[in-house]
Amino acid sequence: LQDIIPQPLLDQYLSMTDPARAQTVDTEIAKHCAYSLPGVALTLGRQNWHCLKDTYETLASDVQWKVRRTLAFSIHELAVILGDQLTDADLVPVFNGFLKDLDEVRIGVLKHLYDFLKLLHADKRREYLYQFQEFVVTDNSRNWRFRYELAEQLILILELYNPNDVYDYLRHIALTLCSDKVSEVRWISFKLVVAILQKFYTNNANALGLNFINELVVRFRHSSKWVGRQAFAFICQVG
């Protein structure tokens, strides 16, 4: 129980996730409930999260992907409302589930990946280094905007990790995206490559920077394909 919202009103809201209600009243009711949930959480405050936790988990596992997609797009906002302890305990498991969901759901997580990760403790954040690679693979390879969004997010995410982690995990993704079939993806990836180089040199990781430059020279400057050599020129231009 809580004393922020009239209890009958809250009970009415919580009942909206009942599958039987969705079948008899409105098939979109669960989606509306998911859309409103961050606002309800903000009104109740983190001290009353226990009132919403079960409802949130029910919505996060709803059979309709549109419901899960709605929650995926707002999970970073909910994390700000709940704070790091509740986020770690109750939102991270849901976040992990969304990462393995349909592309329609994963894009919601991807668009605000930086916003969510920056709220986590450094040790928890490091666990996701292994999973960024999975975003390169999509249900439909023609969904190039997914890869574009990944490159854009990685530019922001660089600040959350040390140079060694960037070199070991994010560098490979950047190189893969630089060879994408879609020019829009390649262009944003050139900016990512330059951002990685800047990360190395501003953190005095000169050896890593030099290794990466040598790799770019071998892979693109000396490429047998003109598009590879063009990529090297564009990287130099962006830099």
C-alpha positions as CSV (number, residue, x, y, z in Angstrom):
1,L,0.0,0.0,0.0
2,Q,1.0,3.6,-0.6
3,D,-0.5,7.1,0.0
4,I,0.6,8.9,-3.1
5,I,-2.1,7.8,-5.5
6,P,-5.7,6.9,-4.5
7,Q,-5.5,3.1,-4.0
8,P,-8.5,2.3,-6.2
9,L,-7.0,4.2,-9.1
10,L,-3.7,2.4,-8.7
11,D,-5.5,-1.0,-8.4
12,Q,-7.4,-0.1,-11.6
13,Y,-4.1,0.6,-13.4
14,L,-2.4,-2.6,-12.2
15,S,-5.4,-4.6,-13.4
16,M,-4.8,-3.5,-16.9
17,T,-2.2,-6.2,-17.4
18,D,-4.7,-9.0,-16.9
19,P,-4.8,-11.0,-20.1
20,A,-8.5,-11.7,-19.8
21,R,-9.1,-7.9,-19.7
22,A,-7.0,-7.4,-22.8
23,Q,-9.2,-10.0,-24.7
24,T,-12.5,-8.6,-23.5
25,V,-11.9,-4.8,-23.2
26,D,-9.1,-3.6,-25.5
27,T,-6.3,-5.6,-27.2
28,E,-4.1,-2.5,-26.9
29,I,-4.6,-2.0,-23.2
30,A,-1.3,-3.6,-22.2
31,K,0.6,-1.3,-24.6
32,H,-1.0,1.8,-23.1
33,C,-0.2,0.5,-19.6
34,A,3.5,0.0,-20.7
35,Y,3.6,3.5,-22.2
36,S,2.4,5.0,-19.0
37,L,4.5,3.0,-16.6
38,P,7.5,5.4,-16.2
39,G,5.1,8.2,-15.4
40,V,3.4,6.1,-12.7
41,A,6.7,5.1,-11.3
42,L,7.9,8.7,-11.2
43,T,4.6,9.7,-9.4
44,L,4.9,6.9,-6.8
45,G,8.6,7.4,-6.3
46,R,11.3,4.7,-5.9
47,Q,10.2,3.9,-2.4
48,N,6.9,2.5,-3.8
49,W,8.5,0.6,-6.7
50,H,7.3,-2.7,-5.0
51,C,3.8,-1.7,-6.0
52,L,4.8,-1.8,-9.7
53,K,7.5,-4.4,-9.9
54,D,5.3,-7.4,-10.6
55,T,3.3,-5.5,-13.2
56,Y,6.5,-4.4,-14.9
57,E,7.8,-7.9,-15.1
58,T,4.4,-9.1,-16.5
59,L,4.5,-6.5,-19.2
60,A,8.2,-7.2,-20.0
61,S,7.2,-10.8,-20.8
62,D,4.0,-10.0,-22.7
63,V,3.4,-12.0,-25.8
64,Q,2.8,-8.9,-27.9
65,W,6.2,-7.5,-29.1
66,K,4.7,-4.0,-29.2
67,V,4.3,-4.1,-25.5
68,R,7.9,-5.2,-24.9
69,R,9.1,-2.7,-27.5
70,T,7.4,0.1,-25.6
71,L,9.2,-0.9,-22.4
72,A,12.5,-1.2,-24.2
73,F,12.3,2.4,-25.4
74,S,11.8,3.7,-21.9
75,I,13.9,1.4,-19.7
76,H,16.7,4.0,-19.4
77,E,14.1,6.6,-18.1
78,L,12.9,4.1,-15.5
79,A,16.5,3.5,-14.5
80,V,16.9,7.2,-13.7
81,I,13.7,7.1,-11.6
82,L,14.7,4.0,-9.6
83,G,18.4,4.6,-9.0
84,D,21.3,2.2,-9.3
85,Q,20.4,-0.4,-6.6
86,L,16.8,-1.1,-7.9
87,T,18.1,-0.8,-11.5
88,D,20.7,-3.5,-10.8
89,A,18.3,-5.8,-9.1
90,D,15.1,-5.4,-11.2
91,L,15.8,-3.7,-14.5
92,V,19.1,-5.3,-15.6
93,P,17.5,-8.8,-15.9
94,V,14.7,-7.3,-18.1
95,F,17.3,-5.3,-20.1
96,N,19.2,-8.6,-20.7
97,G,16.0,-10.2,-21.9
98,F,15.4,-7.4,-24.4
99,L,18.9,-7.8,-25.8
100,K,17.9,-11.2,-27.0
101,D,14.5,-10.3,-28.3
102,L,13.2,-9.5,-31.7
103,D,14.9,-6.6,-33.6
104,E,11.7,-4.6,-33.1
105,V,12.3,-4.8,-29.4
106,R,16.2,-4.7,-29.5
107,I,16.1,-1.3,-31.3
108,G,14.5,0.3,-28.3
109,V,17.4,-0.8,-26.1
110,L,20.0,0.0,-28.8
111,K,18.7,3.6,-29.3
112,H,19.4,4.4,-25.6
113,L,22.2,2.0,-24.9
114,Y,24.6,4.7,-23.7
115,D,21.9,6.3,-21.5
116,F,21.3,2.9,-19.7
117,L,24.9,1.7,-19.4
118,K,26.2,5.0,-17.9
119,L,23.8,4.4,-15.0
120,L,25.4,1.0,-14.1
121,H,28.4,0.4,-11.9
122,A,31.6,-0.1,-13.8
123,D,31.9,-3.8,-13.1
124,K,28.3,-4.5,-14.2
125,R,28.9,-2.3,-17.3
126,R,32.0,-4.4,-18.3
127,E,29.8,-7.5,-18.7
128,Y,28.2,-5.9,-21.8
129,L,31.5,-5.5,-23.6
130,Y,31.0,-9.1,-24.8
131,Q,27.5,-8.4,-26.2
132,F,28.0,-5.4,-28.4
133,Q,29.1,-7.7,-31.2
134,E,25.7,-9.3,-31.2
135,F,24.1,-6.0,-32.4
136,V,25.9,-6.3,-35.7
137,V,23.7,-9.4,-36.5
138,T,20.1,-8.7,-37.1
139,D,17.0,-10.7,-38.1
140,N,17.0,-9.0,-41.4
141,S,20.4,-8.1,-42.9
142,R,18.8,-5.3,-44.9
143,N,18.0,-3.5,-41.6
144,W,21.0,-1.2,-42.0
145,R,19.6,1.5,-39.7
146,F,20.2,-1.0,-36.8
147,R,24.0,-1.0,-37.6
148,Y,24.0,2.7,-38.1
149,E,22.4,3.2,-34.7
150,L,25.0,0.8,-33.2
151,A,27.9,2.9,-34.6
152,E,26.3,6.1,-33.3
153,Q,25.8,4.7,-29.8
154,L,29.4,3.3,-29.7
155,I,30.8,6.8,-30.3
156,L,29.1,7.8,-27.0
157,I,29.9,4.6,-25.2
158,L,33.6,5.0,-25.7
159,E,33.8,7.3,-22.7
160,L,32.5,4.5,-20.4
161,Y,35.4,2.1,-21.0
162,N,39.2,2.2,-20.6
163,P,41.4,2.2,-23.7
164,N,42.3,-1.5,-23.3
165,D,38.7,-2.5,-23.3
166,V,38.0,-0.3,-26.4
167,Y,40.9,-1.9,-28.2
168,D,40.0,-5.5,-27.3
169,Y,36.2,-5.3,-27.9
170,L,35.0,-2.2,-29.7
171,R,37.8,-1.9,-32.3
172,H,36.7,-5.1,-34.1
173,I,33.1,-3.9,-34.3
174,A,34.3,-0.5,-35.8
175,L,36.4,-2.2,-38.4
176,T,33.5,-4.5,-39.4
177,L,31.1,-1.6,-39.7
178,C,33.6,0.3,-41.9
179,S,33.2,-2.4,-44.5
180,D,29.4,-2.4,-44.4
181,K,27.6,-2.7,-47.7
182,V,25.6,0.5,-47.0
183,S,27.4,3.8,-47.4
184,E,25.5,5.5,-44.6
185,V,26.7,2.9,-42.1
186,R,30.3,3.2,-43.4
187,W,30.2,7.0,-43.0
188,I,29.2,7.0,-39.4
189,S,31.7,4.2,-38.8
190,F,34.5,6.3,-40.0
191,K,33.6,8.8,-37.3
192,L,33.6,5.9,-34.8
193,V,37.2,4.9,-35.9
194,V,38.4,8.5,-35.4
195,A,36.7,8.7,-32.0
196,I,38.5,5.5,-31.0
197,L,41.9,7.0,-32.1
198,Q,41.1,10.1,-30.1
199,K,40.2,8.0,-27.1
200,F,43.6,6.3,-27.2
201,Y,45.7,9.4,-27.6
202,T,43.8,11.5,-25.0
203,N,44.4,8.7,-22.5
204,N,48.1,8.4,-23.4
205,A,47.6,4.9,-24.9
206,N,49.9,5.8,-27.7
207,A,50.9,2.2,-28.4
208,L,47.3,1.1,-28.9
209,G,46.7,4.1,-31.2
210,L,49.7,3.2,-33.3
211,N,48.7,-0.4,-33.5
212,F,45.2,0.7,-34.6
213,I,46.6,3.1,-37.3
214,N,48.8,0.3,-38.6
215,E,45.8,-2.0,-38.8
216,L,43.8,0.7,-40.7
217,V,46.7,1.1,-43.2
218,V,46.9,-2.6,-43.8
219,R,43.2,-3.2,-44.0
220,F,42.1,-0.1,-46.0
221,R,45.1,1.8,-47.4
222,H,46.5,-1.3,-49.1
223,S,43.2,-2.8,-49.9
224,S,42.9,-4.5,-53.3
225,K,39.4,-2.9,-53.7
226,W,38.9,0.7,-54.4
227,V,36.2,1.1,-51.9
228,G,38.7,0.0,-49.2
229,R,41.2,2.7,-50.3
230,Q,38.4,5.2,-50.4
231,A,37.5,4.3,-46.9
232,F,41.0,5.1,-45.7
233,A,40.8,8.5,-47.4
234,F,37.5,9.3,-45.8
235,I,38.9,8.2,-42.3
236,C,41.8,10.6,-42.9
237,Q,39.3,13.3,-43.9
238,V,37.1,12.8,-40.8
239,G,40.2,12.8,-38.6
